[in-house]
Amino acid sequence: MGPAFPEAVAGTAQLADATALDGELVVWDAAGRLAFERLQNRLARRGAGARAAEE
């Protein structure tokens, strides 16, 4: 999932080696509700295009 979420990968640079992460990616809409369709759209993009799609 790293290519679709490069900012999440960049954030891991500060973690110690052999750190394990367990979590969930979520996207909210302007009203503060979970927007699963936006997450799906983001997964379809890769690299710089992934971040540009959200900005």
C-alpha distance (Angstrom), angle and dihedral (degrees) to the residues before:
residue distance angle dihedral
M1 . . .
G2 3.78 . .
P3 3.81 96.0 .
A4 3.81 91.2 55.7
F5 3.82 93.2 46.6
P6 3.83 107.1 34.8
E7 3.81 92.5 160.0
A8 3.82 90.2 59.9
V9 3.81 90.3 51.6
A10 3.82 91.1 48.0
G11 3.81 89.6 53.3
T12 3.79 91.1 59.0
A13 3.81 91.9 63.6
Q14 3.80 89.0 86.8
L15 3.81 94.2 55.4
A16 3.78 123.5 98.6
D17 3.80 118.5 -103.2
A18 3.81 114.6 -87.2
T19 3.81 92.3 26.3
A20 3.80 113.0 152.8
L21 3.79 119.7 -148.5
D22 3.78 125.5 -160.1
G23 3.74 120.3 179.7
E24 3.72 150.1 103.9
L25 3.79 133.6 -97.0
V26 3.79 115.9 -133.1
V27 3.79 134.4 176.2
W28 3.79 124.4 -156.6
D29 3.78 127.1 -154.5
A30 3.81 124.3 -134.9
A31 3.81 90.6 -85.8
G32 3.80 92.2 55.9
R33 3.82 96.0 -107.0
L34 3.79 123.4 131.0
A35 3.81 110.3 -95.4
F36 3.80 107.1 -159.0
E37 3.82 92.2 172.5
R38 3.82 90.1 60.1
L39 3.81 89.3 52.4
Q40 3.81 90.1 50.7
N41 3.81 90.8 49.7
R42 3.78 90.4 50.4
L43 3.83 91.7 51.2
A44 3.81 88.8 57.8
R45 3.83 91.0 60.4
R46 3.79 127.9 72.0
G47 3.81 137.3 -155.7
A48 3.80 119.4 -23.0
G49 3.80 90.7 -2.8
A50 3.80 90.2 62.4
R51 3.79 95.0 60.2
A52 3.80 93.8 38.8
A53 3.81 89.7 56.4
E54 3.81 91.5 60.8
E55 3.81 97.7 42.2
